[in-house]
Amino acid sequence: MPETVPPASPKKRPTARTWLGVSLALNVFLLGSLIGVGVIASKHLRPKPDRSAPALLHMIEGLSPANQEVARQILTDAALAGESDMDQSRAFRKSAAELMLQPKPDPVAIQAEITKARRAEASAKDKIETAIISLLIQLPPEERAKVAEPLIKTPFRARSKALSDVRKAEEKAKAAAASASR
């Protein structure tokens, strides 16, 4: 007797319940994606503070315009006065690095160069701090408080950033003068 093949069952059509489950899963995925994009976008599109001005100059933003100009001049002069000390410090540190690379490094000589570098940095820092004190003495008490708070938080980073910004500005001015003379 020939084998009988069972009749093919008709395909079951998706029910409304199946479509509802698929729709719910896709909507949850889509909602999660949109929330994720929103969080990432809010972090990356947040306005960033202007870092083009030297850090020390950010500390004087709350001052009156006349006092801001005086403070700018005092701080710029102090940064420039300390630049030769920082150049000396870099030279001492470079010398210490060269001593370290010798076949038989002399620890006493290396330490002496590092000590000289620290003294030069301290001299530059002293010039900046002296200028800041002279600036604070000249300001009225309410403006003095606006400058003193940021100084307490980050004096070293601010000085370093200010010196870096002054150096960049000088290099940019030299490049502009060189291109203008051509």
N, C-alpha and C positions, 0 to 999 in steps of 0.2 A: 504494500500500500504506500502510495506516495506520501511523503511528509507534508504536513500542512504547515504552512507558514502563518504565524499569528498575524492578524491584520495590524498594520501600522497604526499606532495610536495617534490621534490628532494632536498637533502641537498645542501645548497649553499656552494660552495667551496671558501676558502679564496682567495682573489685577491692579486695581487702583491702590491697594495696600502696598504692593511692590513699588509702584511708581512713587508713592508717598515716601517710602523709606529711602529710595535712591535720591529723590529730590532733597530730603532732609540732610542726607550725608553730604551732598554737593554744596548745599547752602552753608552748612557748618564749616566745611573746608574753605569756601569762599569768604565767609565772615572772618575766619581766623587769618587768612591771607591779608585781607584788608586791614585788620587791626595791626598785624605785624608790619605792614608797609607804613601805616600811620605812625607807629612808634619809632621805626627807623628814620622815617622822614623828619619827624619832630626833633630827633636828636641831631641829625645832620644839617637841618635847615635853620637851626637856632642861630640867631645873630651872634657873631663872635666879637669880642672887644677888639678895638683897633690897636694893633701891636706895632704900627709903623713909627709911632713916636717913642722916644726913649722912656724907659720904665720910670726913671726919677720924675719925668715930666708928667706922668699919669698921676703922681701923688699930689700935684698942685692943681688939679682940675677944678676943685671946689673954691679956689681963691678968686678974689676980684680980679678983673682984667689987668689992672695996674700992678697988683702984687704978683700975678702970674708972670708978667714980663720980667719983673725984678728977679723972681725965683728962677726963671729959665736962664737968665744971664748968669746968676750966681752958680747954679748947678753945672752949666756948660763950662764955665771958667774952671771950676773945681775938677771936673772930669778931664779937661785938657791938661790941667796942671799935674794930675796924677798919671797921665799917660806915659810920661818918661819913666816913672817908677815901674809901671806895668811892663814896659819894654825891657827894662833891666831884669825884672823878675822872670820874664820869658827867656831871656838870655841865660840867666843862672840855671833855670830848669833844663834848658837845652844842654848846657855844659854838664849838668849832673847826669843827664841821659847818656851823653857821650862817654862820660867816665864809667857808667855802668856797663857799656858795651865793650870796654877794653878787656883783653884776655885775663888780666888780673886786676879786677876793680878794687879801688882803695875806698873802703867804707867811710873813713874819716873825711876824705876829700869830697865824697858824694854828699855826706851829711852837711858839710860846710857850704856847699853850693845850694843845697835845699834851704838851709838856714838863711843864706843871703837872699834867696828868692822870697822867703816868707817876710823878711824885713822890708824888702822893697814893696811887696803887696800891702803890708801893714802901713807903710808910708803913704801909699796911694789912697788906701781906705781912710786914713787919718785926714787927708786933705778933703775928701768928700764929706766925712762926718763933721769936720770943722765948718765947712761951707753950709751944711744943713743946719748946724746950730746957729750960725750967724743969720741964716734965713729965718729960722724960728723966732729968734729974738726980735727981729724987725716986724713980725706979723702981729696983728691984734689977737687976743686970746681965742676968739671963736674960729678964726682961720688957722691958728696954730694947731688946734685940735684936729682939724681936717688933714693937716700934713703929718702930724705925729702918729696917728693910728696906722697908716700904711708903713711908716718907717719901722714901727715896732714889729710888724709882721714879717717883712722881707727886706731888710736893709742890704744884705750882701748880694742877693739876686738882682735887686734893683740897680745897685751900683755897677755890677758886672754888665747888665743889659744896657745901661746908659753909656758905659765906655765902649761897648760893642757898637751901639748905634752911632756914637760920635765918630768912631773909626770908619764905619761904613759911609757916613755922610762925607767925611774928608776924602775917602777914596772916590766917591761919586763926583765930588767937586773937582778933584784932580783930573778925572777922566773927562769931565765936561770941559775943563780948561784946555786940556790937551787936544780934544776934538775941535774946539773953537779956534785954536791957534793954527790948525792945518789949513 
